[in-house]
């Protein structure tokens, strides 16, 4: 799966790693619903760090279609709210 972090670039991420990201995504969604700004910032940073850790960066000149787009690290709570689907930022993983 190709994941784009807005303002940073793309990484190739094994589909099997989505379950790990889903836990952080669920936390992020809960913090947004509560309006927990500091928690939101902490969890967004952790989610993006995990994607960077688990993913393999693609070259800057690579233009692969992104299957998942994540907000920039400095995105506001409102900007992230606009990107959310019913499942959060990360699609649901069957059987997870």
PyMOL commands that set and color helices and strands:
alter all, ss='L'
color gray80, all
select helices_A, chain A and resi 15-34+37-54+77-83
alter helices_A, ss='H'
color red, helices_A
select strands_A, chain A and resi 2-5+9-12+56-57+68-70
alter strands_A, ss='S'
color yellow, strands_A
deselect
rebuild
show_as cartoon
